[in-house]
Amino acid sequence: MSRKAPLRRLVADGQMYLYSMGWSQDLDGERVVSLAIFHAETGHEHRRSGQPMRAKFLSRHPEYPAQRAAALPADVRAVLDRARELGWDGRREGWLLPASGLERPDLVLSGPTRLKEWAAGQPVYALSFPEHGLAARVAEDLALPPVPAARGAAEAQWRDERRYLLRSRWGRFACLYTRSVEGLIAGLVTLSRRAPQLGVSVSSPSARIVGPGEGEVPAAEVAPPERWAAQPEARRFAGPGEEDVVWTFTAADGPRIEAYQHHPDAPHGLWRWTSLHDAGSVERRFRNAGAGGPG
């Protein structure tokens, strides 16, 4: 989902500028505010001239989903002022990056590429875990380089073409995104070497959602977690709760992950059962968490 606005006017030191602003929702639910500022054409102030200065912002405040992130006129003016200080003249496109030093009360700068741009419309798989100072060490273990454009950002980022590690700007969680289930399993194994007892959760933003309510899988049809123990190369990992579990194994059609997560307010009732596979993933959600399911 996105919201875009027409070009608006902004005058600074007698010079007319035009800017556009919109927002989009990233794959992790973050609201990303995008801003582009142009010089106005002399004599035709309704027309933009030259190349823009661009910036992307996230909310400074913890909220999920992030619904309130917005750039106010004062934020736009602050971007323009900093861009001019850095020598932007419209001859070439520029990006105001986190290392530029711009600070705003309710927003933080992000880089040009975040999850949606990196995924480029392809399915991705996610491994989320409590940070505990692990993100940088896991990135090193995976030989993931830091993102140069994210230097100085509130969100630490490491990535290559196949994997993207993002540490929350509040320092509580980190998430590894991969382009394949095999890559996610490799991340799980790497993380487990660092923290064998750490509880993790897995998901896919592109997974088909089933339930809760209409279409919900009956409790009698839920495959028990212990079924996967007999599969080839089966490995068990701890989930975020005491009853939660993540299984990885190799099926005839490739690597698979089966994950079970129970409701925090009803720890013996199944909340989500997620099956990840490169050919298609399913996340089954359950409304009446206390009514049954394996546990």
C-alpha positions, -999 to +999 in steps of 0.1 A: +000+000+000+013+035-007+001+071-006+015+097-029+010+135-030+014+160-059+043+184-061+042+210-034+061+243-032+088+254-008+107+287-008+141+290+008+162+322+005+141+334-024+146+302-044+116+281-053+117+243-048+092+216-055+088+184-035+069+152-035+062+129-006+046+095-001+048+064+019+048+027+014+046-003+037+077-025+038+077-062+040+082-061+078+052-037+083+073-006+087+059+026+071+086+041+049+082+078+041+099+088+008+107+124+000+121+140-032+130+177-035+136+194-069+147+228-080+119+247-097+125+258-132+132+296-135+102+313-149+081+282-147+079+275-110+054+247-114+079+226-133+107+207-116+142+212-129+173+190-126+178+159-104+163+155-070+176+151-035+159+121-020+155+108+015+137+079+032+124+081+068+111+057+094+093+065+126+116+072+155+091+057+179+083+020+185+050+011+168+038-019+148+024-015+124+039+020+120+009+041+111+019+076+122+052+081+104+049+113+083+072+141+072+060+175+082+069+207+064+096+214+090+111+180+082+111+188+045+128+222+052+154+204+073+162+180+045+165+209+020+188+229+044+210+199+050+211+191+013+222+226+004+249+225+031+262+194+015+264+211-019+234+197-037+227+218-067+203+196-088+229+186-113+229+150-101+206+129-080+215+128-043+205+108-013+204+122+022+219+092+041+219+085+079+255+095+081+246+130+069+239+140+105+203+151+101+182+145+132+145+150+134+122+147+165+099+119+152+118+104+122+151+086+115+168+084+081+170+051+063+190+042+031+178+040-005+174+002-003+153-015+023+135-049+023+110-043-005+136-030-029+160-058-020+134-085-025+124-071-059+091-089-059+105-123-051+095-145-021+116-140+010+118-160+043+124-144+077+142-156+109+135-133+139+155-136+171+162-115+203+192-094+195+213-098+227+243-084+208+242-113+183+234-095+151+270-083+142+285-117+152+259-136+131+266-113+102+303-121+106+297-158+107+276-156+075+302-134+058+275-107+053+291-072+047+276-041+063+256-018+041+277+013+033+246+035+029+233+025+063+264+038+082+252+058+111+216+045+108+195+037+137+189+003+120+221-017+116+221-036+082+242-063+066+233-078+032+243-094+000+222-106-030+208-137-011+206-125+026+196-094+045+202-090+082+184-061+099+188-051+135+159-032+151+167+004+158+155-001+193+180-030+198+156-056+210+154-079+179+171-088+147+158-105+116+175-124+089+158-124+055+168-149+028+158-157-008+155-194-001+144-218+026+178-234+024+194-201+032+171-196+061+180-231+075+217-221+071+210-190+092+192-210+118+222-234+121+246-205+123+226-187+150+222-219+170+260-223+172+261-188+188+231-193+211+219-229+212+189-222+236+177-190+220+141-190+209+135-180+173+105-175+150+102-180+113+078-166+087+075-155+051+059-122+041+046-140+009+031-170+027-006-178+020-026-171+052-052-196+062-076-187+091-084-177+117-121-183+116-133-191+081-111-216+064-093-224+097-076-258+099-095-281+123-074-291+153-077-328+142-059-320+110-029-303+125+002-324+120+018-329+154+053-314+157+069-348+165+060-361+131+089-342+115+115-358+138+117-388+115+123-368+083+157-368+066+182-344+082+156-333+107+168-307+133+148-291+161+152-255+172+136-237+201+107-213+194+100-181+213+078-198+239+083-229+260+058-249+239+070-235+206+092-254+182+108-251+147+117-282+127+139-282+096+144-312+073+150-322+037+119-335+019+118-352-015+110-318-031+136-298-012+143-281+022+113-275+044+106-258+077+076-265+100+071-241+129+045-241+157+038-211+179+014-210+208-005-181+221+012-161+249-020-159+268-029-195+262+005-214+261-011-248+254-033-235+226-018-234+191-017-199+176+003-204+143+015-234+123+038-223+095+051-244+067+079-229+046+089-242+012+104-226-019+075-238-040+049-221-017+045-213+020+015-214+043+008-198+076-022-213+094-037-191+121-060-203+149-087-182+165-096-202+196-061-207+209-072-226+240-094-251+221-068-275+211-040-282+187-007-299+195+010-287+226 
